[in-house]
Amino acid sequence: MRIPRHRLFLGAGIAATAAYLVLPWGLGTELSYEVIGAVAVVAIVVGSRAKPRRLPWLLMAAGQALFVAGDLTWVLYRRVL
């Protein structure tokens, strides 16, 4: 029996979110938050391939990518500068 890819992705996302919630606060949890957001960008782009009108989905992915970039900039600013 083959498990669909979207269900595997959902399971991995749930596991990553649960790990984020139970880990002690620090740089590792902050970076895991960024990775979860970046993976969401990839998921939106991959999922948009199946849509006839891709532009709205790609714009949503771009917005999510900008959010992740801004949040990562803030984390690095707090930790480094």
Sequence and secondary structure as in RCSB ss.txt:
>XXXX:A:sequence
MRIPRHRLFLGAGIAATAAYLVLPWGLGTELSYEVIGAVAVVAIVVGSRAKPRRLPWLLMAAGQALFVAGDLTWV
LYRRVL
>XXXX:A:secstr
    HHHHHHHHHHHHHHHHHHS SSHHHHHHHHHHHHHHHHHHHHHHTT S  HHHHHHHHHHHHHHHHHHHHH
HHHHH 
